[in-house]
């Protein structure tokens, strides 16, 4: 299914924020609170809105998901292009 512009925007902002902390694991709640752009949204950004975006990003291989002590943790996955830049 095609993503809406709002969904695409949210995914871009999530990825951009997570890329700044490539070794950090985030809960969905932490991302909701910490992504600066979310504060400018007209409606409150909730974990219910962010989780499907993270799941979509995971299916595209841009973030990874793990479970620790019952919590779902998300981590930024650097693309091969970025890794080559750093080499």
Buried (B, 14 or more C-beta within 10 A) or exposed (E): EEEEEEBEBBBEBBBEBBBEEEEEBBBBEBBBEEBEBBEEBEEEBEBEBBBEBBBBBBEEEBBEEEEEEEEBBBBBBEEEEEEEEEE
